[in-house]
Amino acid sequence: MCHDAVVAQTCGLGKRAGHLLLDHMTDLSERLLTHFVGGRWRVPFATRQATVLRPDGSRAGAAVLAGRDDVLRAAASLRGADMQACRRLADMLEPLGLSPAMTTGTPIIEGPAILCFDDRDRGLLGAALLGGLRHGVIWCPPLSATLFATELTERLQKADLPPGALSVLHADTPQTRAHLCAAGLPVLGPAHM
C-alpha cells in the first residue's frame, strides 16, 4: 500500500461537547482503514493511504483514501431518509456545534450529492448534511478533517439513519476529484475546489 501524505488533524468534537475525544476510541485504526457505506463500515476497494496525525503530532493511523470504485459503490447505495430520520440527525448535530440554524444560508440540495465540506464552518456542514439526507449524501471531507469526520460518523450512527442515507469516504480531495465526478453527482463545498 502506498503511503503518500501526512496531515495533522485538529481536535475533533472534544470534551467540551460532552463526549470523549477520538483518540480514546479503541477501534480508531480500524475506522480509518474503512469507509462508512450503506449503514456500516466497509473495507474499501482502493489501497492508497495517507498517514493521519493527532493534534499533538502523534500518529493516529493511516486512512485508506477513496478510489473510483469506492465512490461508485457509495453512490449506488444512496437512499433518502424520511423526516423522522432528519429530525433525529438535527437533534444530534445541535449539541455538537453543527446546528444548521447557526449558518446564514442553508444549502438546498435537490437530489443525491457529494459533499466536500470540512469542519471549519460547522453550521454550513450541518446544513449540508441535513439538507442532503432527504436524498442520500456522500461526505468526502478533506484529509485535514479525517479524525473529525470519523468521530462524527461514529456518533451519527446513533441517529438510526436508514442505510444509504449517509456515506462517508476518506478522501484526498484534490487527487480524487475525477473519482468524485465519475459518480455523476453534484460535488458541493469549498474543499473540492
Summary of the structure (lengths in Angstrom):
residues: 193
radius of gyration: 15.1
end to end distance: 27.0
largest distance: 42.6
contacts: 648
relative contact order: 0.22
helix: 41%
strand: 18%
